[in-house]
Amino acid sequence: MAKIGIDLDRKIGTVDRRIFGNFVEHLGRCIYGGLFEEGSPLSDERGFRRDVLEAVRPLRVPILRWPGGNFVSGYHWLDGVGPRADRPRRVDLAWFAEESNRFGTDEFIQYCRAINAEPYICVNMGSGTMDEAQAWVEYANSTGNAHWANLRRKHGYAEPHRVKYWGLGNEMYGGWQIGALEAHDYVKKARAFAMVMKRMDPRIVLVSCGQNGWSPWDEVVLEGLASLVDFHSIHLYTGHSDYYVNVFQPHQAERAVRICESVIERVRYNQRIPHPISIAFDEWNVWYRTRTHEARIAGIEERYNLADALAVATYLNIFIRYSRIVRIANFAQLVNAIAPIFTNRQGLFLQTIYHPLRLYAEHTREIALYVHVDCETCDLSPAQEEGGVGRRFHVADLGPFKLLDAVATCDTTGRQVTLAVVNRDKDRGHKVEVQLVGGSAGSGVDAAEVNGAGPDAMNSFDHPDAVAVREQRMNLGGTSFEYVFPAHSVTVLRCELA
């Protein structure tokens, strides 16, 4: 029998709620026709889809990143403020589309307020200038009597938007990015941007543009910007047509975090930097079916199956395990474009990946606990990774992988405990003895299970509950109890200690 041991006295970190963040970009139907659809009977007076708002709120999104993504490197924020009828329509060179600019800074802030999320704005370091970035900070945050603050007031917003989080460009290392730069050139430009933005508002939090956490780019950028930033970003998308490759590939995020954390520590030590620098995993997801050029133009509307939901839950487990260093994470994206919510003009359905995102946001507690898992393992072969659709990062060298991946958290009183377990076994359930070291469960354990008929099960408008959440309360208690985690499932167990 497999065993999962939770050491109730061994706390490994404080879980930052910002790891349940999200990201919206002007890409396909993410914004227009997704969260924002003017003239629709489903929208409110602001143009926000009411049904989407109702679906977003249970995700408890604490921080929302915008406007990109690749889009931001050609975006000029002044195009998206003021009376909508006066805003120019522009060509979007990032996604080969046209941008109406009817959703801009003020609409984004309103949306953040509607879902109770902190706004996180990424500035244009491609075609943009430092003066433009400084003006954006002034427009958003200033209480003064200068031009850009007064322009905000003219547009009907007397109080500042108080945007705390600002990203210094998006994926500036990539040849696909408008205005892409070499690492040293990026550092020089980012230092200039950071200086004027911080002088405009010293209270803002800056995020440097990282790559995958282990690249030479990350080392150069951290060496050059560590004294000015509070976060360093990592972007990672995984996904593969082979079931086991797909569900194990998120462990690449562990490699990224471990290496990036050591680079941060080295730089802070060598430069005697007193303030902490954390990781912002501000783009992550399973994405491989629609990575073709044609699909990107169409808006990358990935359709997710149950296996993808297991991969998403594994990512979340990793962020919780590394809560000491991962303090922000932004799932990419929120609606339609590689997203948990999928709409048409008549309504929406929730994709498979929505369910682990909701359960973790709802039930993860404040303190991460040490968990030991003793169970069967599975190896990947290099040949297995090469086959199928989607050429992503290789992870076979990180194996063997435990078929059960688990994390546990408790509240600040130590009384409420949550255990989240992903059973990646494609065919078999696993009977597990759950051991509570240093405590005892009171009578009753609540279980919420994400599952479907098989790993390929997929939700749709016709079958919205092919993958759903099943909840039950069981009469279990004591210092240990047994539970069978079904094949291809995500399960969240909750109990109160006696």
Helices and strands as residue ranges (DSSP letters): E 2-14, G 17-20, E 21-23, H 50-56, G 57-59, E 63-66, G 70-74, G 77-80, G 84-86, E 90-92, E 97-99, H 105-115, E 118-122, H 130-141, H 147-154, E 165-167, H 183-200, E 205-208, H 216-225, E 231-238, H 243-248, G 249-251, H 252-271, E 278-286, H 293-298, H 306-321, E 326-332, E 341-343, E 348-350, H 354-363, E 367-374, E 377-378, H 382-386, G 396-398, E 401-402, E 404-410, E 416-423, E 430-437, E 445-451, E 468-474, E 480-485, E 489-496
